[in-house]
Each structure stands twice: as C-alpha cells, then as structure tokens.
Amino acid sequence: MKTPTLVLFVTLALAAAACTGNEGDDGGSAGDDTTIEDVLGDPGDCLVVDLSVSPEKIDLLTDLARTFNASDAAEVDGECVFIRPQSKSSGLGASLLTEGWDEDAEGPRPVIWSPASSAWGAILDQRLTEQGESPIAGDGTPFMLTPLVIAMPQPMAVALGWPDEPIGYADILDLATSGEGWAAFGHPEWGPFLLGKTNPNFSTSGLSALIAQSYAATAKTEGLTTEDLAQQDVVDFATGVESAVVHYGDTTLTFLNNLYRADQRGNSLSYASAVAVEEKSVIDYNRGNPDGVLQPGEEPRPPRVPLVAIYPEEGTLYSDNPFFILDAEWVTDAEAEGAQLFSDFVQEADNQERVLDYGFRPANPAVAIGDPVTAENGVDPDQPQTLLEVPEPPVMIELLDRWDEQRKPARVELVIDISGSMGDPAGDDPVPTKLDLAIEAAVNALDLFADRDVVGLRVFSTEIGPNGTDEVVDLVDPGPMSRGHRADLREAISGLFPTNGTPLYTATQQAYDDAVAGYDPASINAVVLLSDGVNDDGDQGDDDEQLDELLATLTEGSEGQRAQPVRVFPISYGADADLNTLQEIAEASNAALYNASNPATIDRVLAAVISNF
C-alpha cells in the first residue's frame, strides 16, 4: 500500500475497534451491554491492576480475575488487589501503546497487556525504539497456546495426500501458480486454488502466516533477516502465495462464517480451498460454532464437510497469548507486583486446564493436552513438529513493509449513497452532516490503496445525472491509483452533495454487473457500497421481488469456482440504514458487512473495509 507501514498499522488497528461483528484478531465474545463492573463488582479501595487482552480470551480471563480477586493471594503489602480486564484486539492495543492511549476513549491504560502473540510485543517495542522511546513489553510469559494452521475442507486435504503426506507452503505455492488448480489433482470441478488470509497489520493469524511463508521461502526455521526478505526468490515466493488470496480483511471470522454458510447449502468447496487460521478456529468450526460464540438459545450444528488442520511441514508459530507486564511510566511498583501475582495464578495447573474448555492448549507444560484438541475435531495434539522463531523486531517491520508491495492487487468500485438523508446531522449539532463525515473518510481512505490498485467512483440517488433522469452516475472511471487518478477521485468525492431518494437495489445490481464485466482474474474484485437508508427509488414496483433477484444474482456469482467472484462489502451507515438487507447482500456475495451505525466511526470503518484489499 502507498502509506508507510506505521500509518497503515495505526489506521487499520483503530478500524478493528469500530466494526461491529469484527473483533480484530481471530475471534471474541459476542458481548452485550454487560460491563466489567457488572461481572467483577466494585474494586472499592483495592489496588486496581488493569489488563488489556485480545478478544478471544476476555471471557476466560474475566472469570479467572473474579476467582483471583476473591482469593487470599490477591494482596500486596497488606492491600487487596483487584484485577480488571478489558478487551482490545492485538493490533489496536499495539497501536494505542505506540501512539498514545486516550483513557477517555479507550479505557484505562493497562498494567498487563496480553495480545494473541508475542510477535505483537516485538512490533510494539520496535516502533517505540524507532520513535526514540524505551521499549515497554520485553519478554512476556505465555498464557495459552494455539498454533497457526492451514484449514482445509477434508476432501481437498485428502486430495493433497493428507493425513499421510506432509503438506506445506511449497504445495500452496504450486497450487496457486500452476494454472491447473485442482485439475492437477483430478478435481477440475473444484476450479482454482483459493486462499483465505487476513491482513497482517492487525490480525494475528495474518501476521503469523506472513512470518511462516517467509521462513518457508528461505528454508529456515530461525534467524530470518532483512537480507533474506530482499532475495528475489523469496519475493517471488511471497507474491505467488498472495496471488491465490480470495481477499484479506480484519478477522478470520469472515472466512469461517462464509465457509459455514456455503457448507449449509451443500457447497462448501466453492468459497475457499484453504484458510490460514488458528487451530482453535478449526475446533470451533467442526463443533458447529464457526465464530466461537454461542448466542443464547443457539444450538451448534456440525458442518457437512469438516475442516482439517494442516500443520505446515516447513514449520509454524504458536499464538502464545503472552502476559506482558509493562515497564511503562504509568505502572507503579505495587501494580507490577500485583500483576505478577495474577500472572503466577493463571499458570497454576487448575487454571491452565480451563484453557482447554476454550479450544486452546495449556502454556504450562506440566498440564496435559486433552479434549477438545483431538483428531475427532480435525486437529492433531502431536503437532506441530517444527516451530519457527519469531523474527527480530526490525525484520518484523520489514515483513509488513514488503507485504504492502507483495499483496494481491485490487479492482474496487466505490459506490456512495448521496440520497437526501445523507444531509442529516451526524450528531446533535447541525454540522457536520453524515455526508460531510463520509466525504472526509472516503478521501482519507484513498491513501490506503496502492498505486497498482484500480479504483472507480460512482454515486446513487434518484433524478440525478446530466438530464436528471439517472439513478447511478459514474464520477470517475476505474483506473490505477496514480497520483493523477487519486487526485481525480479526491476532487470528485469532495464535491458530493445530498439529493433525493435511495435506489439501493438498482445501484447494487449495476455496480455488481459492471464489476463482473470488468473482472480482472489477477486482482481482488469488489464493490464497496455505502448506504444510509432503505431502498426508495420512487418506483411503485415490487421491492421484494427486486431484492430477491439481486440476491439470487449475487449468490449465483459467488458459487462455483469457475465463476468470476465479485464481492460486495456493504457499509451500514447511520441508525436508519437497512442493516438486515445489507447483511443479506454481503452474505450472498461471500463478503462481510461493516456497521457504522454511529456516523462518527465511519473513518475507521471505511479503513477496515479497505483492509480486505
């Protein structure tokens, strides 16, 4: 991408916090209106030790904190200790600790920071060092483990020789670049090999996959260097793997939920051939809980076609969920001592056994791995056999910089609603309006595209265009994001103004049809659709019939590996947007919905959408 990695890192990490239903990292509690105070109670006069933890473990650590707080162990120099966790995705936590933690907006600064992987600690300390500041994370203590795996539908894994033959990134590279795809393994009906990977700037699985494929390209398991990354064969290896990517994004839950929906339709082999996820996600998926969260009354339903975990033969990494007791100016000696007491507490055997309930492996080697880390759930407790070393911090930064250059390019149509309601106030004051905020966010988001990405802009409302008779108008034709094209887009977006109705279905259908017509097989092809209302085009026709036709078209286009997959990523903007319909549009095209019901979040949300490209 065009922007420096640090800017992109901060922007995308902040975006992860703004998108309802996308927790950042690789999972997390569904959450409700319950606060941490409702669960843990009032700390009273106790010494409060704040934790910032990645979402997938907030429920477990909240429960462990409650047990610890009530125990005799929770005491420092005669003063009671109160552990208080809060959920923050790993990338968001790293960016806040790098750029400055606003306690009014983000809650209290942590004493213990527990991202999903130690790699985030290396990134944080390197960024602070580059800013002339002292590192604050250092070496953490692992809390629970789950290895990065390549999850594959079982029939596809069997076609590659699983479970008898080792499979790794070299096989993925061959599949991605052969031109034959699955036909080389006797299954032309499966089409090309399609890979799901998240954006490594704030998703732990995406970051781990980037490290692992880089090691695979060098035939190393440790000591990765910046010189290694500059070698042409390593660059070609990375570019080849990325060429098979379906799209990126901020969380693996998008891939798993889409795969599960396809499975329920009996079409699980049509969406992705493999997804880089954590082992825990394979367990959740095969137990019928693809997002790792069971809502009240929800019954798990195992998939028709299970996933199996491929532990890459070249090696992999653990997400080790470290406890970093921060050596920061805001952490007192007493808080650090209380943090150490809790860190010791969660390592106790009884507490380590509890991590198994959540599909993780204990970090304490004295505690045996058991159910649900079993073959019945598609995983192997005896794997991985080869572990990779987390690269040195400067190498991590170089990895992210080079990924910006090596990732798969995108062909994206930006489609913006300019109906009259976009002129409504975004908040309590008359200005800014919703459109004002959307314009600012869209202009900022242009810098997140790389020069080689192809981007176009169209708007929709009723009675617009040169003759006042159109519903959709192309303002800037799709083109590579050169300086001039970027400037044209910026100028066109800045001149938008609200008017008339909301022909949502027509605009979506036309954008999708045109994207299919201009499909580029070497790119991620997508439509980003921002709308703040329900379909209202002034026509007296049957809206339900029009929607059904649209959804049928999107579904047909997303099924079958030989189709030209164009994904529609809707943004539900403002409180009056048709959230349910936009969700249906996202699901029909195997994409994801992003929710900006609070217009003030649109800058972050739009950045999160673009993380898919």
Rosetta blueprint (number, residue, H / E / L):
1 M L
2 K L
3 T L
4 P L
5 T H
6 L H
7 V H
8 L H
9 F H
10 V H
11 T H
12 L H
13 A H
14 L H
15 A H
16 A H
17 A H
18 A H
19 C L
20 T L
21 G L
22 N L
23 E L
24 G L
25 D L
26 D L
27 G L
28 G L
29 S L
30 A L
31 G L
32 D L
33 D L
34 T L
35 T L
36 I H
37 E H
38 D H
39 V H
40 L H
41 G L
42 D L
43 P L
44 G L
45 D L
46 C L
47 L E
48 V E
49 V E
50 D E
51 L E
52 S E
53 V E
54 S L
55 P H
56 E H
57 K H
58 I H
59 D H
60 L H
61 L H
62 T H
63 D H
64 L H
65 A H
66 R H
67 T H
68 F H
69 N H
70 A L
71 S L
72 D L
73 A L
74 A L
75 E E
76 V E
77 D L
78 G L
79 E E
80 C E
81 V E
82 F E
83 I E
84 R E
85 P E
86 Q E
87 S E
88 K L
89 S L
90 S H
91 G H
92 L H
93 G H
94 A H
95 S H
96 L H
97 L H
98 T H
99 E H
100 G L
101 W L
102 D L
103 E H
104 D H
105 A H
106 E H
107 G L
108 P L
109 R L
110 P L
111 V L
112 I E
113 W E
114 S E
115 P L
116 A L
117 S L
118 S H
119 A H
120 W H
121 G H
122 A H
123 I H
124 L H
125 D H
126 Q H
127 R H
128 L H
129 T H
130 E H
131 Q L
132 G L
133 E L
134 S L
135 P L
136 I L
137 A L
138 G L
139 D L
140 G L
141 T E
142 P E
143 F L
144 M E
145 L E
146 T E
147 P E
148 L E
149 V E
150 I E
151 A E
152 M E
153 P E
154 Q H
155 P H
156 M H
157 A H
158 V H
159 A H
160 L L
161 G L
162 W L
163 P L
164 D L
165 E L
166 P L
167 I L
168 G L
169 Y H
170 A H
171 D H
172 I H
173 L H
174 D H
175 L H
176 A H
177 T H
178 S L
179 G L
180 E L
181 G H
182 W H
183 A H
184 A H
185 F H
186 G L
187 H L
188 P H
189 E H
190 W H
191 G L
192 P L
193 F L
194 L L
195 L E
196 G E
197 K L
198 T L
199 N L
200 P L
201 N L
202 F L
203 S L
204 T H
205 S H
206 G H
207 L H
208 S H
209 A H
210 L H
211 I H
212 A H
213 Q H
214 S H
215 Y H
216 A H
217 A H
218 T H
219 A L
220 K L
221 T L
222 E L
223 G L
224 L L
225 T L
226 T H
227 E H
228 D H
229 L H
230 A H
231 Q L
232 Q H
233 D H
234 V H
235 V H
236 D H
237 F H
238 A H
239 T H
240 G H
241 V H
242 E H
243 S L
244 A L
245 V E
246 V L
247 H L
248 Y L
249 G L
250 D L
251 T L
252 T L
253 L H
254 T H
255 F H
256 L H
257 N H
258 N H
259 L H
260 Y H
261 R H
262 A H
263 D H
264 Q H
265 R L
266 G L
267 N L
268 S H
269 L H
270 S H
271 Y L
272 A L
273 S L
274 A E
275 V E
276 A E
277 V E
278 E E
279 E H
280 K H
281 S H
282 V H
283 I H
284 D H
285 Y H
286 N H
287 R L
288 G L
289 N L
290 P L
291 D L
292 G L
293 V L
294 L L
295 Q L
296 P L
297 G L
298 E L
299 E L
300 P L
301 R L
302 P L
303 P L
304 R L
305 V L
306 P L
307 L E
308 V E
309 A E
310 I E
311 Y L
312 P L
313 E L
314 E L
315 G L
316 T E
317 L L
318 Y E
319 S E
320 D L
321 N L
322 P E
323 F E
324 F E
325 I E
326 L L
327 D L
328 A L
329 E L
330 W L
331 V L
332 T L
333 D H
334 A H
335 E H
336 A H
337 E H
338 G H
339 A H
340 Q H
341 L H
342 F H
343 S H
344 D H
345 F H
346 V H
347 Q L
348 E L
349 A H
350 D H
351 N H
352 Q H
353 E H
354 R H
355 V H
356 L H
357 D H
358 Y H
359 G L
360 F L
361 R E
362 P E
363 A L
364 N L
365 P L
366 A L
367 V L
368 A L
369 I L
370 G L
371 D L
372 P L
373 V L
374 T L
375 A H
376 E H
377 N H
378 G L
379 V L
380 D L
381 P L
382 D L
383 Q L
384 P L
385 Q L
386 T L
387 L E
388 L L
389 E L
390 V L
391 P L
392 E L
393 P H
394 P H
395 V H
396 M H
397 I H
398 E H
399 L H
400 L H
401 D H
402 R H
403 W H
404 D H
405 E H
406 Q H
407 R L
408 K L
409 P L
410 A E
411 R E
412 V E
413 E E
414 L E
415 V E
416 I E
417 D E
418 I L
419 S L
420 G H
421 S H
422 M H
423 G H
424 D L
425 P E
426 A L
427 G L
428 D L
429 D L
430 P L
431 V L
432 P L
433 T E
434 K H
435 L H
436 D H
437 L H
438 A H
439 I H
440 E H
441 A H
442 A H
443 V H
444 N H
445 A H
446 L H
447 D H
448 L H
449 F L
450 A L
451 D L
452 R L
453 D L
454 V E
455 V E
456 G E
457 L E
458 R E
459 V E
460 F E
461 S E
462 T E
463 E E
464 I E
465 G L
466 P L
467 N L
468 G L
469 T L
470 D E
471 E E
472 V E
473 V E
474 D E
475 L E
476 V E
477 D E
478 P E
479 G E
480 P E
481 M L
482 S L
483 R H
484 G H
485 H H
486 R H
487 A H
488 D H
489 L H
490 R H
491 E H
492 A H
493 I H
494 S H
495 G L
496 L L
497 F L
498 P L
499 T L
500 N L
501 G L
502 T E
503 P L
504 L H
505 Y H
506 T H
507 A H
508 T H
509 Q H
510 Q H
511 A H
512 Y H
513 D H
514 D H
515 A H
516 V H
517 A H
518 G L
519 Y L
520 D L
521 P L
522 A L
523 S L
524 I E
525 N E
526 A E
527 V E
528 V E
529 L E
530 L E
531 S E
532 D L
533 G L
534 V L
535 N L
536 D E
537 D L
538 G L
539 D L
540 Q L
541 G L
542 D L
543 D H
544 D H
545 E H
546 Q H
547 L H
548 D H
549 E H
550 L H
551 L H
552 A H
553 T H
554 L H
555 T H
556 E H
557 G H
558 S H
559 E L
560 G L
561 Q L
562 R L
563 A L
564 Q L
565 P L
566 V L
567 R E
568 V E
569 F E
570 P E
571 I E
572 S E
573 Y E
574 G L
575 A L
576 D L
577 A L
578 D L
579 L H
580 N H
581 T H
582 L H
583 Q H
584 E H
585 I H
586 A H
587 E H
588 A H
589 S L
590 N L
591 A L
592 A L
593 L L
594 Y E
595 N E
596 A E
597 S L
598 N L
599 P H
600 A H
601 T H
602 I H
603 D H
604 R H
605 V H
606 L H
607 A H
608 A H
609 V H
610 I H
611 S L
612 N L
613 F L
